[in-house]
Amino acid sequence: GSPPSLMRVKAALEDFREVAAVDDATLVEMIRFDQVSVLFDTVGAAAFARPGIWRTRMAPIQILWAVPSRYDDLACYDYRLAPSADSTNMRLIDLGVPLRYPVPPAELMGRVAEVRALKVSRDTSDRDVRRLLAPHAGLLISDVALDIYMKILTAVPKATLAFVARSELNDPLVQRVLAAAAIHDCGDRVELIDPSDFLQSRSEIMLDADLILDSFPYGNLEMVTEALWIGSPVLTLKGNNPRSEAAAYLVKAAGFDELISDGIEDYYQDAIDFLENKADLKVVVEKMRNLHKSISSSLYQETAEVLANKIESLWGEWRSMNN
């Protein structure tokens, strides 16, 4: 059956369409047939994004959500929902209220609570080994990022670094990881987690990491989102355009500026500082988990009301200009 979060969305709407199995051309026709006035792209950089459909102009007003999209062609959007402080050439919708930290799905948080209890019972916070995790697909890990990962590992002798990849020598990511580790002479501290094991124990593995290293120049938005959901520190790099700033934007919206590095050298040093200063890392973890305790749907009431009024205003302006 549907998860509780999806059931709540369905209950709040007059019409709800599930289109995961619908092809792009049919979806475009469905949206046009329904005469949608204002259309939001909330998928961002997720693996199931559909960049092509937005270029067909399905609705009079198309808005890119706060987290930037992976699409290179941003001209297909009329507005971007983001704070006015953001640097972009797109027209901004500044709500004047904070774009809050995403509410974790209840079903995920229930499982995370169980995992956290187990972790506390094991008391791993004071272990000597510092665990780093880079749970990204090979295409997301640039050569520059891989080199920085290895330099961080070299600088912290008691650290280990885990990648999600099959232990097969013909795997492209494994080949790159082994080659980089050989250059930095740290292969004995590199671990490979089988993708099927990671899928089954994702929350446990992420919570067991002392620090998750985001990919760059393009961050792993899905991984960063989940890390924030479950309260596992993730270090990301500040982007310089809508496509590369997605992960950092989400971390900033969550209130964790200390987990955003300004540049590659800062990223390297910030990772080392966190790994060598357990107290600083513990403060971040406690801050994350205290935030989770305070999260409730009421946090979003003001934002929702302001956004609803703004949409009505934009549609009114469009009608007055096109009638």
N, C-alpha and C positions, 0 to 999 in steps of 0.2 A: 504494500500500500504506500500512499504518499507520506513523506515525512511531515511532522507537525507544522514546520515552518511553511511548507508549500500549501498545506490545508488551510492555514490562516490567510494566506494570500488569496486563495480561491474563494474563501468565504466572504472576503471584503470586496469582491468584484462582481459586477453584473455579468461580465463575459470573460471567460478565461480560455485561451487556446494553447494547447501543447503542440509545438511545431518541430520538435527535435527530429522527427522522421520525415518532415516535409522538405522537399528540395528547394533550392534558392528561388527558382523562377516561380514556382507555385506560391511560395511565401510572399513574394513581392506582390503578386496578384491578389492574395488574400488581404494584405494590408491596404492596398488601394481600394478593393471592393468594400472594405469596412470603413473607408473614408476617415482614416486616422488623421487627426489634425496635428498632434505633437508627438514625435517619436523619439524615445530615448535609447541610446546605445549604452547599456549597463554592463555589457559582457567584458569590455576592455580587452586585455591581452590573453584571455582564456583560450585554451586549446580549441574550443568549439566555436570561436568567433567566425563571423561570416562577413569578411570585408567587402565582398563584391556587391552585396545587396544595397549597401548604403549609397553607392554611386548611382543607383537608378532613381534616386529622389522619390522614395515611397510616400513621403508625407510633406506637407508644406513647410513644417518646421522640424528639423532634425537636430538633436542635442546630444553631445558627447558627455557622458557622466564624468564625475570628478576624477576617477582614475583614467588616465589617457589610454587611448587605443593603440594597438600594434600597427594600425594602418598607416602607410606612408601618405596616402591621399586624405588629408584632413579637410580639404575644401568641400567635401560632401556634407559637412556639419555646419549648421548656422550659428550655433552657440556651443560653448563649453562651460559646464557647471563647475566652478572653481573659485577659490578666494581671489579677490582682486590683486593680491600681492603676487600671484603667479605671473611669470613672464611668458607671454604667448601672443601670437598675432591674431588669434581667434577672439571673437566677441565673447565676453565673459558674463555669466550670470552669477553675480555675487549675492548670496542670500542674506548676508549680514549676520548670520548665525553660523556657528561652527559645523562643519561637515563631520559628524561624530565618528568615533571608532565603530567599525561594523559589529553589529550584534552577533555573537557566535550562535550558530544553530544549536538548539537545546539538546538535540540528540548527540551532537559531537561533544558538547561540554559535559554531558553526563558521563561519557566514556573517559574524557580527560580527567574528571574528578577522581575516578577510580585509579587511573594510572598515576596521578600525582600522589595519592595516598600510598600506593605501593612504593613510589620513589622515596617518599619521606621515610617510610619504614626501613628502607635499605640504607638511608643516610649516606648518600653519595656526594653530598655537597662539599665535603672536605677531602675528597680523593685527590691524590697527587696527579694522576693523569688528567689532562684537559682534553675533552673530546670535541673535535671540530666536525661539522657535517656540511657537505655540499651536494644536496639531493636534487641535482638538475640533469636534464637530458643533455647529451653530448653537444648538441647544436647550440645550447645556451651558454656553454662554457667556452669563452674565447681563449685564445692562446695567452693573451695578456693576463686574464683572470687566473688561468691555471698556473702561470708562473708566479703570480702574487700568492696564490694559495700555498705553493711549495716554499716560497720565501718565508711566509708566516710559520709554516711547520718547522723550517730550519731554525728560525729565531727562538722557538719555544721547544726546547729539547724534550719536555715531558708531555707534549701534545701528540695526538693522533688525528688523522683526517680520513673521513669515510666518504666514499662516493657510492652512488646507486648505479651499479652496472654488473652484468654477468661476468663471472670469472672465466672469460674466454679470450684467448690471445688475439683472435680475429675481430673482436669488438673494437670499433674505432676509438671509443672513449677510453677503453682499457689501454690501448696502445699509446694514446696521448698521455694518459696519467702515468704509465710506467716510464715513458721516455722522459717526462718532466721530473719525476721522482729520481731517476738515475742521474740527471744533471745536478740535482741538489743533494744527492746522496742521502735520501730520506725514505727510500722505498720500504724499509722495515716498519715504518709507522703509518703507512697508507693501507686502508682497509676497503674492501669492496662488499657492498650489501646487495644481495640478489634482488632484482626488482619485485619479484613475487613476494619475498619476505618483507620488503619495505611496504608493499601494498597492504599486507595483512597486519603489520605492526607499525604503521606509519606514526601514530601519535606517540607510542612508546619510544620509538627511535628518536623522534624529534625532541621529546622532552628529556631524553637521556643525554642529548648534546649540550655541552656548556655554551657553545656559540655556533650558530648556523651562518655560513658564509653565502651571501647572495651572489648571483651571477652578474656580470657586467660586460659590455656597456648596457645591455638590456636585462633588467632584473626579472626574476622568476616570480611574477605577480601571484600566481596561485599558491606557491610555496610560502611566500611572505605573508599572505593572508592567513594561511593555516597556522603559521608560526605565531602570529599575533593572536589568533583565536585561542591557541592552547597555552600561550604564555611562555614561549621559548625564545630567548634573545636571538635576533637575526640582524646581522650587520649588512647594510646596503649602501650603495653609492649614489650620490646625488646626480641626477641626470641633467642634461643641458638642452633637451627638446622634449616635446610631448610624448614621444615614443619611448625614450629612455628614462623618463622621470617617474614612471608609473609606480614602481615599488616604493621609492623614496617618498612619494606623495602620500601613500597609504600609511607608511610608518610615521610620517609627520602628523597626519590627521589623527593618529592614535596617541600623539603626545610624546613620542620617543625620539626627539631630535638627537639625543646622544648616540643613537644607533644609525645615524646617517653621516657618512664621510663625504667631505667636499671634493676630494680627488683621490687618485690611485695611491699616492704616497701616504695620504691621510688614512686611507682604508687599511693599508699595511700596518701603520703604527697603531691605529685604533684597535685592531684585532689583537695585536701583541699586548697592548695596555690592558684590555679586558681579560685576557688569558693570564696575565701575570698579577693582576690585582683582583683577587677573588671578592674582596669587599665591594668594589665597584660593580662587578657583575651581579653580585647578590642583591644590591640595591635595585638594579634594573629588573631583576626577576620578581622581587617583592612588589615593585611598582606595577608590573604587569598584572600580577595576580590580585593585587588590591583593586585594580581597575575592573577586573572581571567581576569581582564581588559586588561592585556598584552598578553594573550594567543592568538596565531594564528598558523595556520598550518606551517608557515615559520620557527617556532621554531624547527621543526622536520626534516627540509631538510638535515642538516648536518648529523644528526644521521642516517637517512635513507640511505644516500649515503655511509657512512662508513660501515653500516651493509651489504648493497648490495655487496660491494667489499670484505668484509670478507667472506660472503657466497660463493662467486665465488672462493676465495682462498681455503677454506676448501674443496669444491667439487673437485678442481684441485688436492689437496693433496691426497684425498681419491682415485681418479682415478689412480694416479701414483703408489699408494701402492697396488692396487687391480687388475691392468691389467697385 
